[in-house]
Amino acid sequence: MSTLRAEVLAATRALADAGVPSPEADALALAAHALGCEVSDVRRRMVLLEECDAGVADRYAGLVAERAARLPLQHLTGQAHFRHLTLSVGPGVFTPRPETEVVAGFAIEAARACGPTPVVVDLCTGAGAIALAVADELPGATVHAVELSVDAHAWAARNVEATGLPVQLRLGDATTAYPELDGTVDVVVSNPPYIPVGMVPLDPEVRDHDPEVALYGGSEDGLAIPLAVARRAAGLLRPGGTLVMEHADSQGQTLPAALRRTGEWADVVDHPDLTGRPRATVATRA
Ligand SMILES: C[S@@+](CC[C@H](N)C(=O)[O-])C[C@H]1O[C@@H](n2cnc3c(N)ncnc32)[C@H](O)[C@@H]1O
């Protein structure tokens, strides 16, 4: 029988050899999943030179082999952490990203500034991450969320039910959604598909496992779908309401410029993510 420490070190090496970007963190996360405990427990048990029983070692080896084949970590654990929430994810839904936590933060800040009962709409909700974070952090908010893909919508529905948070979820097209809310919404937030068509992502986890409908923005510059979503946001927002939209790091000037050209937006400001790359545009409905 080998020690847990030896198993995790061997897994880290195997994942590094396979080109996994964060091999140690993933080896620890998969060990925690195999053992049914937290990563902090794995670290403690490694220090204590705890032995790893054969059943756990086999299960761990299977998970590590799948990760080395570049299945997303979150599909193997079935979970994605987003702000204060742990969401269920898997095949058929876009995995929520850390950069989107900052985007959700802008929406939460803007909604909080509207008073105790803001109305917030998340267009293109995927697994429901942004909408659920808003509902979690602003208990007085009325939160609507729409998603086009049947598979992604099912994941969002599962997350709404599991968290018990009051998000009103709808299956539908964000570019035509919620005509009954026109002119009444305080904040619209969206992380739409925005990758330029033809720019296939290099990471196998993204290229092969995030759904295409979640990735590509529908034009060479990737802005066709984001701008159609922004047009709907302009219809939904009351004058003075806020749009928060995530974009690719190549779109930090083009998306704000395109929004300004519509004449529908004032105070269009772009913001970097935690790594300093342009990532989110915030604009006020004129
Ligand atoms: C980049 S993913 C973001 C998902 C989620 N907002 C997040 O940040 O994790 C974009 C999502 O938009 C959905 N989508 C694409 N076109 C849409 C449309 N016209 N209406 C509604 N949802 C759409 C995709 O299915 C996908 O779930």
The ligand as an SDF file (V2000), in Angstrom:
LIG
                    3D

 27 29  0  0  0  0  0  0  0  0999 V2000
  -20.2730   31.9440  -22.1460 C   0  0  0  0  0  0  0  0  0  0  0  0
  -21.6710   30.9970  -21.6260 S   0  0  0  0  0  0  0  0  0  0  0  0
  -21.9660   31.7730  -20.0750 C   0  0  0  0  0  0  0  0  0  0  0  0
  -22.8710   31.0260  -19.1470 C   0  0  0  0  0  0  0  0  0  0  0  0
  -23.0330   31.7110  -17.7730 C   0  0  0  0  0  0  0  0  0  0  0  0
  -23.5710   33.0470  -17.9140 N   0  0  0  0  0  0  0  0  0  0  0  0
  -21.7100   31.7670  -17.0520 C   0  0  0  0  0  0  0  0  0  0  0  0
  -21.1230   32.8440  -16.9730 O   0  0  0  0  0  0  0  0  0  0  0  0
  -21.2460   30.7280  -16.5730 O   0  0  0  0  0  0  0  0  0  0  0  0
  -22.9400   31.6450  -22.6650 C   0  0  0  0  0  0  0  0  0  0  0  0
  -24.3180   30.9980  -22.4760 C   0  0  0  0  0  0  0  0  0  0  0  0
  -25.2490   31.6470  -23.3550 O   0  0  0  0  0  0  0  0  0  0  0  0
  -26.1420   30.6770  -23.8810 C   0  0  0  0  0  0  0  0  0  0  0  0
  -26.7270   31.2720  -25.0940 N   0  0  0  0  0  0  0  0  0  0  0  0
  -26.1770   31.3880  -26.3130 C   0  0  0  0  0  0  0  0  0  0  0  0
  -26.9990   32.0750  -27.1390 N   0  0  0  0  0  0  0  0  0  0  0  0
  -28.0830   32.4020  -26.3950 C   0  0  0  0  0  0  0  0  0  0  0  0
  -29.2950   33.1150  -26.6630 C   0  0  0  0  0  0  0  0  0  0  0  0
  -29.5450   33.6370  -27.8770 N   0  0  0  0  0  0  0  0  0  0  0  0
  -30.1950   33.2480  -25.6730 N   0  0  0  0  0  0  0  0  0  0  0  0
  -29.9690   32.7290  -24.4440 C   0  0  0  0  0  0  0  0  0  0  0  0
  -28.8490   32.0490  -24.1200 N   0  0  0  0  0  0  0  0  0  0  0  0
  -27.9160   31.8860  -25.0890 C   0  0  0  0  0  0  0  0  0  0  0  0
  -25.2740   29.4670  -24.0730 C   0  0  0  0  0  0  0  0  0  0  0  0
  -26.0290   28.2940  -24.1740 O   0  0  0  0  0  0  0  0  0  0  0  0
  -24.4200   29.5260  -22.8000 C   0  0  0  0  0  0  0  0  0  0  0  0
  -25.0470   28.8470  -21.7490 O   0  0  0  0  0  0  0  0  0  0  0  0
  1  2  1  0
  2  3  1  0
  2 10  1  0
  3  4  1  0
  4  5  1  0
  5  6  1  0
  5  7  1  0
  7  8  2  0
  7  9  1  0
 10 11  1  0
 11 12  1  0
 11 26  1  0
 12 13  1  0
 13 14  1  0
 13 24  1  0
 14 15  1  0
 14 23  1  0
 15 16  2  0
 16 17  1  0
 17 18  1  0
 17 23  2  0
 18 19  1  0
 18 20  2  0
 20 21  1  0
 21 22  2  0
 22 23  1  0
 24 25  1  0
 24 26  1  0
 26 27  1  0
M  CHG  2   2   1   9  -1
M  END
$$$$
